[in-house]
């Protein structure tokens, strides 16, 4: 709790911690030392299967287990966990409504040096568009542990996105913070603008709020760890009370958190929205921090966009 | 197999074909060719080999079946309805807006163990079910029925490799080897032969049989159940559209429909077959 570790490591520990239930079966496609399903594999080897480099087969083996009543968790990099097996997830997990959890690690630009083919920037969009799918993107170790527990207790298809780099733990120090699927979390209150973020952009949003505060701008910060079903209530409330919104995600600006928020605003509360994210481009090899800066995913970018959103009121 | 049992199974296969054809005719669409080629396979499975209970379709220790070639829902639904999982009358709603009997098989229909539609995926699902059974000492068998065109999909071979690796001897697959796919003959489009040698090379126990012969199918399944540490693939040599002359050995009725005259001829031929098999 409170450690500055990656969400994938926090997830792996949580899966090991909460994986004692006999109906839980875990699968990996030759990446268990990366997705961190390995912790579970050592503790519960009789309920762990490494299926080799065959992601499509893995998803459907999971579907077969789930059809028999199991809770099946399949693991690989986010890029392969979504795009490569979209058809299997859509037709064999979500359509029959089976209890399969798709856990994609190494999401976003911060895979770093491995480059564009490994940087999932469309995964939230792909998973969000499938009926019956729940999409969870935790931001730090504390939230990841709680979200993992909630996902295991929840029955139905779910996509769970984790990241490679160590990230600062922020949610543990928020009074009254709790994780619930389908609920955003108010991390900081504010009145001039609302910053809605997911994943490691939550930490950047908090820093952006500090930057804005220094300029006399009061920014609300919402951690939107569930992208689907999206917390409409917290978005509409923020729109009505602050009048301007910025979204921030380590994902293409098409189809992800920004799109989900804009859909709610279009339906219920039209206020200026600025979307911080990767601008419909592929990634590149490089140090994670430099990649985030290159694509405009920093606290400063969020703060700049907040001022634009406020100016559009 | 006793002569009487064989006659009864052949009669049931003929009745299933007629019911499937009437179902497709009422709906105005549906897949005849692949349904008819596998009629004897599902007849033997659901009326002789499988441990199932129409009164308790979800019973935990039942044998399970994944119809990976999910477009052959007419023969599947006809088999299940005639076996008592739901009323035969209900087949009249096949492919209708307010019906649970969709164009491709789906899990919410009593007796159906898995939805299917996108080809190449059912063997992996059946493998998962077979592995689950091993983990939980269920003691059942899991069946998967694939088309021969379907095994052009790469995922079939992912599943084939994994099934041998995990030693699931309770997994029994069928390739409905009718030699014709939607666009034409397999040999002209993408020839998967030799199917038996390929699965053998992947570590499977492989049995070939005449897929239109109920006795050979039953014998193949009994032999498959004796496999000690390998999954079994039964390569069932069949004829697309088998059982009705006008439908046989052509890709025209993969998804295409007969003319009214052809339909009447087909029903008459099936009636004649049924009459010849009834005592």
Interface residues (C-beta under 8 A of the other chain):
Chain A: X25 X46 X47 X49 X51 X52 X54 X56 X57 X59 X60 X61 X62 X63 X64 X65 X66 X67 X68 X69 X70 X72 X87 X88 X91 X92 X95 X96
Chain B: X60 X64 X66 X106 X107 X108 X113 X114 X115 X116 X117 X118 X121 X122 X124 X125 X126 X127 X128 X129 X130 X131 X132 X133 X135 X136 X138 X155 X158 X159 X161 X162 X165 X166
